[in-house]
Amino acid sequence: MLVIAHNMLGIFTIILGVIISFIAWHGISKNANHYSYLKGKAISFFILCASILDLLQLLSYSANNPADTSWIMYWMIACILWACALLYTIRLTLKTPQPTDTFLFYTASLLLIGLLTGLLTNFSFTFDKFDTLPSFLHIDNTNHPLVISTLLIAISIHSISLIILRRNFSQYITGHYIQIALFFSILSNLAYLSDVSIQTNVFAHLCKCFAYYFVLRAVFKFVIKHPYEQLLLFKEQLEQLAVNNAELYKKSEQQRNLLEDTLSKIGTIISSQLNVKDTLDAIADMVTDLMHSRQSLIGLLCTNQTHIQVVATHGINTPPAVIPLNHCLRGQVIVQNIALSINDLSQHPDIQKPQLIFSSIQSMICAPLIHDGEVIGIIEAYSSDLNAFNESDLRFLTALGRHAGTAIASAMLFEKTKLHLEEEKFLSEISQTTSTTIDTNTIIEHCTSHVMKALNADVAVGMLIDADKKNFTIISSINFNYKLVKMNLDSYPALASLLATFRPCITAANTFAPFAELYDQNASRYMMVLPIAVEQNLLGLILLGWQHFIAPERLNRISFAFLMSQQIALGLEKAHLYNQIKLMALSDSLTGLANRRNFDMFLTIELKRAASLKRPLSLIMLDLDKFKRYNDSFGHLTGDKLLSQLGQILQYNVRNIDLPARYGGEEFSIILPECSSNEAKFLGEKLREIIESENFPDDVGTTTAKITASLGIATYDPAVSAIPPSREKIIELADKALYQAKKEGRNRVITSIIIS
């Protein structure tokens, strides 16, 4: 029974060996390098040879011929080939051998070479030269020294293989199975050494069978199962890669559409010429949507580059007006000129962030606003979730920051252009106000309103200085509910020192205490002092205040304020002079027109005003043709009536702002402020025609007499001549034109333009 079991186990072992050899032979990849490919083929050949020798050993052993001991040789060589195959299998699959492993491998190889030499020598002489062999080489039983040496060397080789395997266990895919196979191989050889009984033989064959079985499992896993698993894994990875690619494609499409939509919106903002506030609000809303956040903030860099002025927010109830650049993410963004994010603000307690009422900010992202390569501000987005922003968001917000910077700069440029146009409009309105009235109270009241609107102020007070030059009378107040009728400069020394400069300036609101009381905590706390003065002669004062926040540099419109104050001052001076003239009765008693003194004063003022405002000024000199003959014909009294009638004609046919005057005798003059040469000529022709068609008194008490007039016109146009003429010069040129009209036959109009 044990013999049958022994034979069956032997047959099973042989079958396993052949299967192992077959699988190993055909399973070696041709993609491996040539050296590894040949070694793999050699190992499968060794296992096949060992299986064939096991078959020969089994056949010889089963013949029951005591004289035939060739089975021992077959068994010994098969044992060595099996040990060699396992050793080279371990060595072949070792990726990075250590020096110790190499030493052990070569030691085992030397043992194998020595043993195989002895076995082959013995085997070659077994049949035909049996009698010539030395006795120690002739193997006739299992206790022969070569048999024992073979088993010991096989055990040593298996042990060395096991040591190499254990030292590099992580590098082997099938290390567990090979380890068990080596263990059973060692156990099988130890069983052969211990005893030669049939029971021990069966046990040894059983261990050998297990060793072959686990090697088969290792080969199966390495050659078939592992590549199949790798193939399945590769298939899953390909499927996952396909899914990921589909998701990436979908995300890229979404991002592309999002980017196109964003660029389209920014393009719309740029082309629509929105004002700055609307542009900033639109970009803040856009950032909130694109970053999938709840809050966003846009800030512009202040002039001193130490603070950020918050100009637009989304989702923040009480945003700060100004944010310092130290201890905050935005400061790093401006310095490094790159987008940055923090996905867990709890790890950065020193980073400044907005305070919300119903939630807390966990993540934030910030990118610079860039225009023409310069950082002009920042964009920030906030989220209540951790890890809300990634690298893609950083890149996207960086691109958005560049386009948004261009949009904001374009809006600011458009706003600046519009502001210049508005400034011209307000200067024109002030000019019109000062030109159409000579009442000082009306001038200061209307101009205070114009100045407040021009500078976007919320509070305005307009005052006129009293004769004592110490007190001011409040004429106009807008959104100023403080009960104040008079203001004494002695009560406000800081304000008095600012007025002494005669130039507009920005100062703290507490310079004028009633203003400071009107401001709340969010106000700018600034005010503007606008002295109204001509040649250091203070005529009035306008005070402006802002109840909403405005950055200091946004108030820097001193030049424009100075232009307005000059224009108002010239209007007030004109009104003062006009009133003085009225008080002094500077008019001609016969014609009711202004007399020569009035004419000289008014012309001097208007020349200054024309030069300051760069507006034209015309002067008409009118002389009656052959008036001496009229007097001789009808008498001097009738001549006086004609002069009186002519005075009425001039008064009725000129504008309110014009000044007709009797220059002397039958010569008259008309000062025409803001009147070009063509306009003056048109008026001159009109007057000439009226005079020519008018009937004047004669010596019999009727109005049948006729007379004509010659007119000479001189015009000062700042567009032609940068330097204004003197009063004497413009009179001289008008007189020359008048003389030319007389010379050319009288009853005509001649014009002259002053060229410096």
Steps between C-alpha positions, in 0.01 A plus 500: 500500500782736589683404181189588297473831683870558440461436128183709474669795672796461266276499196311805632830681563618423145172632355532818707859546382404462135213747545733746675755466221234546231350807661842652572624432144204655326431770759831684473438835330694563181497869595751426776869561432690224318698391805193459721315322219778236462527453877124445523516238226793330677307484829197342333737254329659411836158428648408287198827307528440451872152364423642261235766379743226453763316285245814291430563470872143382553526241220835369620386489860180316410688223311590330832849419375739531796802504272375804310590811702475747212185644655717653770692696238178614334360607834818687602529692171126584508541628855791725397319625187194587713713694750677673209169592338364654823825691564513647149129578512555710812809660349325576170202677660720702737494859367773662710734237653719602792870400522415244768237344277749475213757336728247243619393429144854437379574285806202281418606491137850373594345229717279395208789496255711283730220257569388475137858429397516205739157368402560522126836331536340217694208481259724476192679200635206322652433266204821428312784585739354397823803295603751780448330758732637563845281358774415838645351602166297185442143558628322177582276611791337808650756522778782578258689822589412659164131437569526658841708788357239551229223525756702732723594726206135500385392598851770772502391635163136504612606678820702757303203551269274544804740756651515699176121481477447622856750785458316629194151377572329825390644469148326168428145465377483130593744506794252334735454193278872464422577526870263212580640296208855547628388399846345175368804435281730530803263278700500240220881489485524477880259205491722325242800558728335367814381160384457279192183324613195491280307719747771766488511472121125559480529801733792637298304457175199670661716797598650507152149487354401800716816683389411443134141600569598836655751562223220430254283754683784750494557445127127515435471828689810648341438386144120492476316646797718806566507609131127439487448707814730765356300488181176537695655780702624660181153462354345661808761776485422552133131511577564736789728704277225515240253611768751753632569624149129535442465692826806710418362568155166594654675723754722651232191570290331656802810706576535599135135606490547673833810679376328600176199622696727690739700660221175586325368664816823692552497603133144618546603696808789663313295585191188612689690789665341446838601731778763381744255395772285292265812338352638411842166361620464292182851354543439424871179312411684317221782390734248366752326292233815371332677400823181340639546711811260701711699818544745699292690827531676736262757747627712763326852585608530840668762748384731437796471121436451424869123449489233354278184704448197269486302610195255210449376197696249221464335326795680708768261703715741753651819504293795704626583818313876452508707185561872506597739286295696356791400164657272404215495281193441793265831657605686184390304495174598860416867445591533166314260595217341153502169351613500327840244306703454374854272199539497491879503842663495344848867421441570868428337702781713807418356533148247784479159403357148651497279430798162349411188488717344161423802299381877486521755504220707181473672549163606800296665566165662820379638613162651830383319744273752580227496769232793566267721277715430699819303380802209739557307298760380156605205261461404277792243224537397328823338167583356346816634158392845356559720434195262695280762617249753310286775566247247533221321776693833678551577494129148606409491787749845614380369523143184670623712750696680608183181547300317659794795739553466611139123540539538706819775715346281558194205595720723734704632658180145541373402646837797736487407613150141544606623690805693744281190555289295556816764744624467697179122489538516631857749770402260602225207508745700713744602729215139532391391576856761769546424644155125526536475669839673771694340409831775363730257297712357330192849427369621336823174308547497349151876441487500320836255249355709464183822441697337243729372301202830533315699352790235244606472650846212437740513822701573852378501847652551821297595828670581859408753702696384815676660838462702453821678200339451299821144379484326290239128500425360159409308541176442137398502169691420155359443206740645720773246520782724681743344834603768744398445838331836664557848351534786684666848391392640565846295200623667270248875577493586183305252599230635856498855373437379291204313798353820704517645282221214605266505149344261203538615220730387179669501496877355310794130551571569631850657812344140625488326351803140518365610272213657241729170458686323397177726202425438142611763230558503391134557853368828606345557762775635741240385840378606740225565870557441703183601868538345738246766763439640729228860615533504407872179690559265259679142534377332187633537139613349161411535202737434144378459175693451127426277277712611182314852362485734638236869410493732801538640465148146502359462850644803625314316734263654817632583636154140470387378656825744788450365562148145515635600735783672735254200510275265565792738767632505678165122492490477638853759767423307597190178521702673704772642738247171528321327583824770749584454655160129525558561663834739748350244580222758430233263570216457766239216732593400571140492147355457290813798292391815434700745786504871485422606410853247220518617380158868492604433301821270251331740443209791433738297238691373329188849478351620318813199273495541417131868409554421283804210309343652503152183653356488762221428869562396757238492881508288711259586867445211687328513850355215695334576603144502880435348576842645853489295575185190365685567738788560789265180423312262432788669652805675355804181430693371285216841335492464415871163340427661288230771387745237412760302302239818319392571406862158331518568312174826363641345398835212317334711308250784355710510215753465543875865417551617758242595853602409782257672828592535858374869527428491871424305748281331305220724193558361194677646163609358161583689236706393148396616225744515143359439627150701386199598717205221365280239551770624857559487574129146364481393729785688794342322450168170474682558829683623672181184398313271609784671839521486543124127420486409698813333844478656766722363845608538802278478876564122519438401251768455196275713187461606507142872540535736221404851412612740207462773353718841342443614219729843359578534169684800352685485142634729322746481121447716282734505233231690742275696708749625344824590836658204734569530859375500802724193721522671771295604248232153361433355855491772603256426207268126572509568864420718400205223280367257791544737733314524240221118492476495881468775489243317241289188716469325492839182306592683169527651252751870408509635225726844432642632196694783549747806290416786503749 
